[in-house]
């Protein structure tokens, strides 16, 4: 009889615990993949993929929020948690061309769901450049843009996180630290013909450094010159080029006629 009374007293607590374990809404980020594609003009395109487990009780809410058009990033951050942030950030200029794309849910055998959250954006001043020889330029990565976990020893790549850096075409790596986890053993051949570097979870980034050279062809130099002229003079640059061409034609004609 006493056992029955004890069970009767514990029944509400057991039911409450079952309700909480079933009904607790949560989003768990299980993996983060951040890719930085560097451009020659000191900008970068950033792609971030977050693998997220959605609890059974949150599935309906996620599906509703996914099709909503007025949700801001801060709203999603309140739902997903602190890992949903820009992990590459220029603190002075922010980010540009930001897009956030929550993926469809895939149901699992345990009744939860899995999805992928995609963030796309670009940042400026991610590198600085110095001309070191005719048509040769040295680029230096600005490590202050890395916005991963902050600890007492500085920025650290968190658990289950991958950082990828894609170099511009034709890059020659001069220096890189820490030694990338992939491609493996590339340091033994001075990172020749390497276009992508990767670091995995737990890597300290407080002393991160990356430099690389790009050698331009004569054609690239000529194109770069005219692009620079256009950026300064605008449409007037076309008129200037046309006048130069007309002048050369007239000079050639009169010289041949004389």
N, C-alpha and C positions, 0 to 999 in steps of 0.2 A: 504493500500500500504506500509505504514511504517512497519507494522508487517511482511509483506512478505520480505521486505528488511532485517529486523533484522534476520529472519529465514535463509535467504540466507547467511548472514554474519556468523551466528552461525553454519551453516551446516558443514563446514570443521572441526570446533572444535569438534562437536558431533561425526563426523565420526572418527576423530583421537582418541577420548576417547574410542569409541567402539572398535577400532582396538587394542588399548593398553590393554584394559580389556580382550580382547579375546586372543591376541597374546603374552601376557607377560608370559615368561617361568619361572617356579618356582618349587621348591621341598620343601615341608613342612613336617618336622618330627613331628608327632602327639603323638608319644609314644615311650619310650625307656625302655627296660627290660634288665638288666644286671645281669647275674648269675655267681657266683664264686663257683666252685666246688673245695674244698680244698683236698689236698692229704697229706699223712703222711710224705712225703719227703720234706716238706716245699714248694712245688710247687702248682700251681692251674691251672685248666682249666677254661677259661672264655668264656661264650657265650653271645653275645649281639644281641638283636633283635630291629630293628628300624622300626616302622610303618611310612610309608611315603606316602603323597598325591602328585601325580604328576599332574601338570596343563595340560590342553588340549594341549597347545603349546609345552610342553616338552615331550609328549608321544613318538613321533617319535625319538627324540634324546635319550631318555632313552632306548628304544628298541634296538637302534643301539649300544649304549654303553654297554648294558648288554651282548651282544654276542662278544664284542671286547676282544681280549686276551692280549693286551699290555697295558691296562689301569692300572695305579698304584693307591694306596690308596689316594695319594695327588691329583690325577686327580679327583677322585670321591669326595674328600673333597671340591674341588673347585666347583663342581656341587651341592652337597647336602647341604653344609654349615658346620658351626663349630661343630654341634652335632655329626658329623661322625668322632669321635676320639676314641682312646683307653681309656676307662673310668677306667681301672685298669692297672696301669703302674709302673714298676720298673724303675725309672729314670736313674739308673746306668746300668742295664742289658737289658732294653728294653723288647720286647716280642719275643716269639719263636713260630714256627709252625703256622704262621698267615695264615688264609684263609678268603677271602671275597666273599660272594655269594649273588648277587642281585637277588631277586625273580621275578616271572612273574607279569605282570600287570593285575589287575582286574578292569574293567571299571565300573564307577559309573553312576548314572542317570544324574548327572550334566555335563557329558562329560569329567570329569577328570579321573584319574586312581589311584588305590591304590596298594601298593606293600610292601614287607617286605625285609629289608636288614639284612643279617646275617654276623656277624663277629665271628670267632673262633680263639682263640690263647691261649697260655700258658705263665705263668710268673713264675720266680724263686724268692725265698726269700720272699714269701708272708706271711710266718709265721716263728717264731723262736721256738725252742723246748728245754726243759730242763728236764732232768731225775730227778724226785722228790722222787722216791722210786724204789725198784726192779720191773722191768717190768711196771713202771708207768711213764708217760711223760706228761708234761704240755706244751701246745702250746699257743703262743700269736700271735694274728693277727697283721700284720704290717700295720697300718692305713695310712701310707704315700703313699701306692700304690693306694689309691682312688683318681681318677682324674676327679671328677665331677665339677660342677660350683664353681668357686673361688670367694668369696665375702670378705668383710671387716672382717667378723667374722670367716672366714675360709671356708672349703669345705662344700657345701650344696647340697642336692639332689634336682635337678630342678623339675619344674612342670611336671606332666605326666611322671614321672620316677619311676621305681621300682628297688630296689637292693635286690638280693637274695644271701644268702650264704648257701651252702650245706656243712655240716660237714662230716668228714670221719666216716665210720661205727664204732659204739661203743663209740662215743664221749660223754663226760659228761661235760656240760657247767658249767664253774666256774663263769664267769662274762661277762656281756654284757651291753653295753651302746651305744646309746640310747636304750630304751626299744623297741623291735621290734613291728611293727604293726601287724605282723602275725607270728606264730599262736597267736590269741588273748588270753590274760589273762594267757599266759604260765608262766609268772613270779610268779604266785601264787603257782605253784607246782615246782619251781626251775628249770624249763625247762627240766624236766625229759622226756626221750625218744623223744627228739626233734632232727630232722635231718636237718631241713631247717628253716632259719630265713629270714624275709622279712621286708623291710622298704619302705615306699611310699614317694611321692613327698613332698618337703618342709622340710624334716628332716635334721637338722644340723648334720654334720659329723666331725666337727673340733675336738671333743673330743671322737671320736669313739674308742671303746675298746671291745675286745672279747678274752676270754681265755677259753680253754677246755682241759680236761684230756682224755688220752687214755691209757687203761690198756691192755697190751699184754699178751697173753697166753704163756705158756712155749714153745709150738711149734713155735709160732711166734718169740720168742726170739732166738731159735735155728736157724730158717730160716734166721733171720736177721743177726746172727753171720756169717753164711756161705756166705751170700750175701756181707757182709762187707769184709770178707776174699777174696772173688772173686774180688771185686773192687780194692783191694790192690795188690793181687798177680796174677790176671788174670787166664789164663789156668793152670798155675803152681799149683793153689789151688786144682784142681781136682787130680793132681798127688800126692799132699800132703795128701789129703783125702784117696786116694787109698793106699798109703804107710801105713797110720795109720790102715786102715782096714786089710791089709795083715799082719801087725805086730800083731794085736790082734788075728787074726786067727792062726798065727804061735805060739804065746804065749799060746793060749788055747790048741793047738795040743801037744806041748812039755810038758805042764804041765799035760795033761791027760796021756801022755805016761810015765811019770816019776813015 
